[in-house]
Amino acid sequence: MRRSPSAVRAEHDVIRLSHSGLDTTGVRREVLRALRRVVPSDATFFATADPETLLFTGAWPDPPLDTAAPLFLDNEFGGGDVNTFAGLVTSGRPVATLDGATGRDRWASERYREIMRPLGLGDEMRAALVTGGRCWGYLCLHREDGLLGFTATEKTALARLAPHLAHAIRTAALVDGPAAADHRPGVVLLTDDLRLVSLTPDAEHLLSLLPPGVPLPLPVYAVAAALRSGSAVPSVRVRGADGSWLTLHASRLTGTRQLAVVVEPADARAAAPLVLAAHGLTTREADVATLVLRGLPTRAISDRLHISAHTVQDHLKAVFDKVGVRSRRDLVIRLLG
């Protein structure tokens, strides 16, 4: 089907804004506003993600989705419903609709039966925002409950735009926030059903740097829900509003039905792989850069990665170009301080 001139212009606006170097707030306000002209929706869920663990690092749900965050998390990590976000990443089909996955039998989805229908919502279209082989966030567009859902044309349009949205989020990971500050670790205690028991003052301060949630930021619930589902890596890295990187880990307290989420500053080396990925490095370029940050010389990198010294230098030149530095020393200073 041939697209109208207005539809083409709307898509071009999304692409232009996605590559304009906006921070996360700008992506939410400007890119998503332009996207609504391409694919109208009645409610939107937008989230950033850790590309290694695929867990949420921040989320901005429209009403009425914001009132049901714990229910959506239980559904996401329960593993029995269609179109989970992590499933979209691993399936190789990053955009899917509820009607498409259920053959228009929405009642086959527990998410529809237990959460969406009571909120007055019908079809949904979900997207894993992937670029360079890594997922940087998620998007879910909702329509009010009714017979008509998202069309194949709208699904194709979102599939075209999803990599550009992912680029916008990846870039925002580098531009968000000023210089980092020093912080002390904090602890959050939750019941097994993710109700808040208590938290330390340091945890309260650190969580104030993250996008607000009800009552806690979504990354806290995400790592706790991942722990309950049996995830081997219930942790996530998040960038705070002051520019500092934080790591959230979840573990179960022995002899109790409580979960502990530790919130602590991530040292520069822990955050470096995420920052390298945000610069758009390929997997091999990131491997070379990581070994440079560990202090290995070219020959040692060559032996470790089973590539020639010349290839190491080629990868390193690409790293310098993408990160915007001119030497190994500049790379170390830029990423490790």
Legacy VTK file of the C-alpha trace (Angstrom):
# vtk DataFile Version 3.0
C-alpha trace
ASCII
DATASET POLYDATA
POINTS 337 float
0.000 0.000 0.000
1.334 3.393 -1.000
1.838 5.760 1.939
0.333 9.230 1.893
2.648 12.273 1.854
1.566 13.138 5.416
2.417 9.624 6.612
5.839 9.826 4.958
6.493 13.208 6.585
5.450 11.863 9.979
7.879 8.952 9.694
10.656 11.281 8.578
10.015 13.427 11.659
10.399 10.386 13.926
13.665 9.435 12.226
15.017 13.003 12.309
14.235 13.436 15.992
15.644 10.005 16.822
19.008 11.069 15.421
19.079 14.576 16.909
20.913 13.685 20.145
18.025 14.141 22.577
18.226 13.070 26.204
15.703 10.563 27.557
13.206 13.292 28.431
13.443 14.632 24.902
12.946 11.173 23.419
9.817 10.692 25.494
8.349 14.074 24.691
9.365 14.701 21.112
10.028 11.337 19.471
7.007 9.598 20.976
4.788 12.584 20.176
5.871 12.343 16.531
5.327 8.582 16.594
1.670 9.065 17.576
1.137 10.726 14.199
2.351 7.531 12.537
0.644 5.003 14.823
-2.150 6.535 16.939
-2.684 4.929 20.340
-4.745 5.517 23.467
-1.991 4.721 25.995
1.755 4.186 25.730
4.289 2.304 27.809
7.892 3.343 27.116
10.895 1.833 28.887
14.669 1.821 28.684
16.576 -1.428 29.197
19.987 -2.820 30.080
21.168 -4.417 26.803
22.959 -7.224 28.664
20.260 -8.335 31.112
17.241 -7.006 29.121
15.729 -5.732 32.393
13.976 -2.369 32.657
16.180 0.553 33.692
13.361 3.090 33.592
9.726 3.238 32.529
7.160 5.912 31.712
3.633 4.470 31.489
0.648 6.607 30.535
-2.541 6.381 32.590
-4.167 3.949 33.246
-1.095 1.712 32.768
0.740 3.398 35.651
-1.716 1.963 38.171
-1.003 -1.634 37.175
2.813 -1.790 37.004
3.190 -4.704 39.499
0.588 -6.748 37.603
2.347 -6.172 34.281
5.680 -7.170 35.860
4.218 -10.407 37.224
2.885 -11.172 33.781
6.161 -10.265 32.055
8.294 -12.537 34.214
5.730 -15.295 34.633
6.792 -16.694 31.273
3.388 -17.996 30.180
1.930 -15.166 28.106
2.432 -14.061 24.522
4.774 -11.321 23.328
6.926 -10.841 26.416
9.472 -8.102 25.785
12.454 -10.402 26.285
10.776 -12.931 23.994
10.516 -10.317 21.245
14.255 -9.705 21.517
15.216 -13.367 21.247
12.601 -14.310 18.640
14.075 -12.139 15.918
10.611 -10.596 15.376
10.832 -7.453 17.490
7.324 -6.107 16.767
4.117 -8.015 17.472
0.459 -7.364 18.273
-1.759 -9.120 20.768
-4.390 -9.824 18.115
-1.741 -11.305 15.848
-0.282 -13.544 18.551
-3.679 -14.841 19.700
-5.413 -15.084 16.336
-7.736 -12.277 17.531
-8.737 -14.371 20.544
-7.623 -11.851 23.162
-9.089 -13.957 25.956
-6.267 -16.451 25.322
-3.898 -13.918 26.910
-3.826 -13.687 30.696
-2.505 -10.142 30.336
-5.689 -9.176 28.495
-8.033 -11.067 30.820
-6.525 -9.980 34.130
-5.039 -6.545 33.433
-5.896 -4.878 30.158
-9.608 -5.595 29.842
-10.355 -4.315 33.370
-8.514 -1.119 32.369
-10.654 -0.790 29.245
-7.814 -1.723 26.874
-7.940 -4.061 23.895
-5.243 -4.749 21.314
-1.635 -3.822 22.045
1.431 -3.564 19.812
4.769 -4.250 21.455
8.245 -3.505 20.147
11.721 -4.400 21.341
13.902 -1.428 20.391
17.022 -3.032 18.949
19.969 -1.542 17.086
23.413 -2.982 16.474
22.201 -6.326 17.798
21.426 -4.909 21.262
18.110 -4.022 22.875
17.986 -0.577 24.489
14.320 -0.328 25.394
10.728 -1.338 24.857
7.558 0.248 23.592
3.958 -0.864 23.965
1.095 0.953 22.255
-2.443 0.280 23.481
-5.856 0.767 21.916
-9.131 1.042 23.798
-11.073 -2.208 23.966
-13.017 -2.814 20.779
-13.145 -4.970 17.697
-10.543 -3.026 15.745
-6.902 -3.448 16.672
-3.628 -2.411 15.079
-3.323 -2.945 11.343
-0.601 -4.726 9.413
0.388 -1.367 7.922
0.871 0.122 11.392
2.908 -2.900 12.487
5.158 -2.555 9.439
5.606 1.161 10.121
6.646 0.551 13.741
9.043 -2.176 12.595
10.689 0.363 10.255
10.984 2.949 13.002
11.985 0.717 15.938
15.743 0.708 15.129
15.697 4.522 14.985
13.936 4.691 18.356
16.585 2.325 19.717
19.306 4.632 18.381
17.662 7.550 20.202
17.697 5.658 23.512
21.270 4.476 23.005
22.413 8.042 22.365
20.475 9.289 25.387
22.473 6.886 27.565
25.515 9.028 26.779
24.031 12.505 27.017
21.839 12.159 30.118
23.006 13.956 33.211
26.049 16.067 34.215
29.163 14.805 35.987
28.785 11.873 38.349
28.686 12.272 42.140
29.787 10.073 45.040
27.094 7.963 46.693
26.871 5.249 49.339
25.059 1.916 48.819
21.527 1.427 50.094
19.156 -1.497 50.662
15.457 -1.956 49.880
13.456 -4.752 51.552
10.418 -6.177 49.757
7.941 -8.926 50.522
7.766 -11.866 48.145
4.814 -10.201 46.405
6.917 -7.040 45.925
5.379 -4.854 48.627
7.756 -2.395 50.276
8.880 -3.332 53.802
11.556 -0.714 54.414
14.551 0.987 52.872
17.667 2.722 54.137
18.115 6.497 53.800
20.933 5.929 51.287
18.648 3.747 49.163
15.955 6.419 49.317
18.455 9.013 48.095
19.764 6.853 45.249
16.263 5.912 44.110
15.352 9.603 44.003
17.792 9.845 41.065
15.702 7.400 38.998
12.392 7.929 37.189
9.655 7.768 39.846
7.420 4.750 40.294
4.563 3.620 42.525
5.881 3.577 45.176
9.389 2.659 43.948
11.146 3.080 40.574
10.466 0.217 38.164
14.067 -1.129 38.083
13.663 -2.157 41.757
10.630 -4.266 40.917
12.253 -5.557 37.732
15.288 -7.088 39.456
13.092 -8.489 42.252
10.655 -10.030 39.760
13.577 -11.445 37.782
14.883 -13.076 40.976
11.483 -14.633 41.665
11.353 -16.019 38.125
14.708 -17.762 38.597
16.905 -15.383 36.601
20.583 -16.159 37.018
21.437 -12.450 36.766
18.876 -10.392 38.733
20.771 -7.132 38.289
20.612 -4.037 36.143
22.679 -0.901 35.521
20.894 2.458 35.481
22.070 6.013 34.934
20.871 8.465 37.561
19.669 11.994 37.012
23.030 13.346 38.257
24.964 11.371 35.622
26.183 8.632 37.962
25.761 4.961 37.099
23.977 2.738 39.617
23.731 -1.038 39.872
20.712 -2.786 41.391
21.057 -6.402 42.601
18.321 -8.598 44.053
18.749 -11.528 46.452
16.548 -13.513 48.813
17.065 -13.265 52.571
17.765 -16.639 54.161
14.964 -17.980 56.332
12.448 -15.309 55.327
9.995 -14.547 52.532
11.631 -11.196 51.939
13.767 -9.941 49.073
16.612 -7.465 49.326
17.509 -5.088 46.518
20.926 -3.491 46.923
21.343 -0.143 45.175
24.944 0.966 44.824
27.173 3.165 42.694
28.629 1.327 39.717
32.346 1.920 39.362
33.602 3.112 36.009
34.816 -0.334 34.953
31.420 -1.907 35.616
29.652 0.757 33.556
32.250 0.789 30.747
30.737 -2.078 28.665
27.373 -0.319 28.606
28.971 2.986 27.655
30.960 1.296 24.882
27.792 -0.302 23.529
26.046 3.072 23.656
28.743 4.450 21.346
27.653 1.910 18.730
30.685 -0.377 18.907
30.430 -3.801 17.323
30.880 -6.820 19.561
34.489 -7.285 18.460
35.303 -3.581 18.818
33.880 -3.681 22.338
36.013 -6.751 23.105
39.159 -4.929 21.991
38.236 -1.756 23.886
37.481 -3.689 27.079
40.903 -5.346 26.979
42.547 -1.969 26.373
40.795 -0.660 29.487
42.285 -3.602 31.390
45.743 -2.462 30.314
46.568 -5.230 27.819
49.002 -4.398 24.998
48.260 -5.139 21.343
50.059 -8.512 21.276
48.213 -9.759 24.360
44.871 -8.644 22.857
45.778 -10.399 19.613
46.518 -13.642 21.472
43.424 -13.387 23.673
41.010 -12.788 20.774
42.852 -14.970 18.221
43.143 -12.154 15.686
46.179 -10.496 14.129
47.852 -7.459 15.623
46.920 -5.552 12.461
43.245 -6.421 12.985
43.491 -5.262 16.592
44.766 -1.888 15.391
41.957 -1.644 12.813
39.350 -2.313 15.503
41.022 0.150 17.845
40.958 2.888 15.192
37.224 2.305 14.787
36.811 2.508 18.574
38.676 5.820 18.698
36.505 7.251 15.908
33.230 6.212 17.540
34.138 7.291 21.067
35.759 10.525 19.853
39.263 10.032 21.206
42.703 9.807 19.599
44.694 7.399 21.757
44.510 4.570 24.279
45.252 7.039 27.042
42.345 9.275 25.955
40.051 6.236 25.834
40.940 5.249 29.382
40.464 8.805 30.647
37.135 9.181 28.837
35.672 5.942 30.207
37.415 5.400 33.527
38.234 8.955 34.600
LINES 1 338
337 0 1 2 3 4 5 6 7 8 9 10 11 12 13 14 15 16 17 18 19 20 21 22 23 24 25 26 27 28 29 30 31 32 33 34 35 36 37 38 39 40 41 42 43 44 45 46 47 48 49 50 51 52 53 54 55 56 57 58 59 60 61 62 63 64 65 66 67 68 69 70 71 72 73 74 75 76 77 78 79 80 81 82 83 84 85 86 87 88 89 90 91 92 93 94 95 96 97 98 99 100 101 102 103 104 105 106 107 108 109 110 111 112 113 114 115 116 117 118 119 120 121 122 123 124 125 126 127 128 129 130 131 132 133 134 135 136 137 138 139 140 141 142 143 144 145 146 147 148 149 150 151 152 153 154 155 156 157 158 159 160 161 162 163 164 165 166 167 168 169 170 171 172 173 174 175 176 177 178 179 180 181 182 183 184 185 186 187 188 189 190 191 192 193 194 195 196 197 198 199 200 201 202 203 204 205 206 207 208 209 210 211 212 213 214 215 216 217 218 219 220 221 222 223 224 225 226 227 228 229 230 231 232 233 234 235 236 237 238 239 240 241 242 243 244 245 246 247 248 249 250 251 252 253 254 255 256 257 258 259 260 261 262 263 264 265 266 267 268 269 270 271 272 273 274 275 276 277 278 279 280 281 282 283 284 285 286 287 288 289 290 291 292 293 294 295 296 297 298 299 300 301 302 303 304 305 306 307 308 309 310 311 312 313 314 315 316 317 318 319 320 321 322 323 324 325 326 327 328 329 330 331 332 333 334 335 336
